[in-house]
Amino acid sequence: MTNPVANQPRRRGTCPGVLAPMRVGDGFLLRVRVPAGMLPAEHARRIADLGDRYGNGLIDLSQRGNLQLRGIADDGLEPVTEALRGMGYVSSDAASEAVRNVLCSPTAGLDPAALMDVRAVVRTLDARLAEDTALHGLPPKFGWLVCGGGIGHLADSSTDVRFDAVDAERFRVSLGGTLAKAAPLGLCQVEEVADVALALGCAFLNLRASLPEPPRRMAGLVAAIGTEGIGKRLSASISPLPPGERIKVRGTHLMDVFGSAEPPHPNLLPGGEKGSIAGKVVAFPFGRLTCATLAALASACAEIRITPWRALILVAPSPDAETVAHGYGAILSHADRRLKLTACSGAGGCDVGTTDTYATALAIAERAGPLLDHVRMVHVSGCAKGCAHPAIADVTLTARDGVYDVALNAKPGDESRHMQGHTGLSPADAVARVADLLTEESTGA
Ligand code: SF4
């Protein structure tokens, strides 16, 4: 079966899928939506083989907990699609694939501190979304999230409809944002999640159509008509929240542990200890790994979980899993400064990019150690679109025509925040200036 939408032009706001591959700078990009982010080791090995045979051997981990195969050749689309279909990762058509945008706690079933194991809930929701053609008109980035709490909680992930466990049987339903910012709607039982999610998707479509300027995301609809207006249109029942209801996030955030500047732990998140998970976390600079790396990791565990933090969790790791991961360049220490750097694929993988963003970011990791110890994030963006991190970072480098503009506390392309004397810099000069920022800021230079 051929891929009917393979040559559609790239549009801002679109999302690539297996049935909607996106042509980028290094060939076709195929986003594989893995239900609940759970990838059996055998499937990981087969996907790695597909990427090696038909692509350029590179894989990206997306912030929605998906795998992205890169550099797929035109004549590779059909065999890759059919192989992924055989593994159960391809829906019947592009619309039903696109709507399966569900983020799941990556530590579900691995974390004794979690309130609930949400894997079955997410699998059911994933299947129901694909089946319900009424939802296939949702905007491409419209998403859902199911969080069971604990060490792998998703409090900081932003989405359109979120279900956060409040105990072993109920979820708090909220709309449009992170746990702290989403507008609370009410409570629902575990078995009601799919019905409530589908009803909210339908309500969004109906209500946005009635507005003069239809919002593209749930946060916009909440801003326009409020949660009461949305709740009235729901066919599914949601219990009101008790007054003052709060969600407590239990346990330490996985990436707070992983991203902190504390001394390296000799065995990051070891299984069986208090506050730990039954798996091994391995991260990769900018969420990029090779197919050879994925295959090697798959040989060292029983299952791989894909996180939204550009890291993988190896479930039931073999005794040599850490050695294997280290050999393939994985980040194993929460003190690794590369965790402070974010970059899009830039000129190496995007037709819009004009600089080697990864090389610039890695040079900053080498040269700007003291600065990285003082900031949360340095973002190297290939252009003002800011695909890797559209939000504010402590230091943002935005490329244009082969040079960089440097800004503090800014989003990519925020010209009002470009630092005087730090615009139009060659990549080497930009790295040097960023390395000197700490000195410049402390001396007021
Ligand atoms: S931000 Fe990076 S990946 Fe996105 S369009 Fe610009 S260069 Fe391409």
Boltz pocket constraint, residues with backbone or C-beta under 6 A from the ligand:
constraints:
  - pocket:
      binder: B
      contacts: [[A, 344], [A, 345], [A, 346], [A, 347], [A, 350], [A, 351], [A, 352], [A, 353], [A, 354], [A, 381], [A, 382], [A, 383], [A, 384], [A, 385], [A, 386], [A, 387], [A, 388]]
      max_distance: 6.0
